[in-house]
């Protein structure tokens, strides 16, 4: 089976406790499309209660069960709705990927006083104050939960830094603690040390914190029976922490829980490879370099050399650890990491991740269902965004499910037209794929001896004419201008 993941949300997903029910009601459709992994948004209660996307975690043990932060449900629904959606997917043999946010916490109820050093935001290794005392919201009591599932209370010793201090302008305040002189160790020197990202930064060197997060992981897995984790913001977390946490999680679950980390470093393959080396391959990573190439190719149009589309990508260099994607909730329009792929190029990009042998493709919710939302642009003006469903996306998914198997032959000699064939296997017929970012083309490609004399038709429906494979196993496969064609045997 050709596994495919769907990110079943975006940054502006509608609230009102509707998402989990939508996932539940989509299970049959997803299975028909060959989607066998669904990535849920963060399910834990955030500081914004039912109005927040979920990347501002408040109480990890509240999955929409307790009256905290102004609501019982999260934005996406109640714990009961969450578990019901999970069950509906698992009944269809669809795996559940949960979004884990263990870099920071937000929304402490009570202030504490403690010692800090203020640092330069652009070089966190550079102090811009003497040691001083501040007061900040670092105490988390979770009174509504009343010690259910865990009696652990978070306080300032559980954090390495904060971005708020009573009576002071916001900044980055490194907490003076007993866990080393400075920030936790990162693999890269970006911003001096990028341990701190936002809110109250979790101190992963604190053994009590590690113990609590291991306990929570075990509880969460037993509660939901998830199959995999998407790990948020791993760039800002000690690589040692996740090696230990994932080992413990897998040991407790008694099986190999899948993990993919978000280390966003577009155009910097060596950094992704370095992280995989330091974490000893304990997780896959999203291929931010390939997403960046798709973005650039879609902007440059026919001046882009398609032969370079996989240059400096994880999918080419280390396919076993690559999760390939076209867009996500960070790259969509009006987000901080905005780098959307233009609609005309998306069918080509999806063909490149769905119909080839390398990488584990991840589909984005708006690309399958469409999306519409309004937010403020960089100038502060309201802007309405419409993200259309990708043309022929269902056909591309079903082509992956039914035809993207077996030996792959590449025809990447033309800057504006790529092609490849998949020969198929014992159970599946193969396919021929051609894509162009310029004119209509015809590409001569080998399908293999077993297809001699066979007739191929255009699975996406652009052409009525057929292609007959010649006595050498080759065929001439056309593609429309600026589009993709998938040819399969009658």
Secondary structure, 3 states (H helix, E strand, C coil): CCCCEEECCCCCCCCCCCHHHHHHHHHHHHHHHCCCEEECCCCCEECCHHHCCCCCEEECCCCCCCCECCECCECCECHHHHHHHHHHHHHCCCEEEEEECCCEECCCCEEEEEEEEEEECCEEEEECCCCEEEEEEEEECCCCCCCCCCCCCECHHHEEEECCCCCCCCCEEEECCCCCCCCCCCCCCCCCCCCCCCCEEECCCCHHHHHHHHHHHHHHHHHHCCCEEEECCHHHCCHHHHHHHHHHHHHHHCCCCEEEECCCCCCCHHHHHHHHHHCCCCCEEECHHHHHHHHHHHHHHHHCCHHHCCCCCHHHHCHHHEEEECCCCCCCCCCCCCCCCCHHHHHHHHHHHHCCCCCEEEEEHHHHHCEEEEEECCCCCEEEEEECCCCCHHHHHHHHHHHCCECEEEEEEECCEEEEEECECCCCCCEEEEEECCCCEEEEEECCHHHCCCEEEECCCCCCCCEECCCCCEEEEEECCCCEEEEEEC
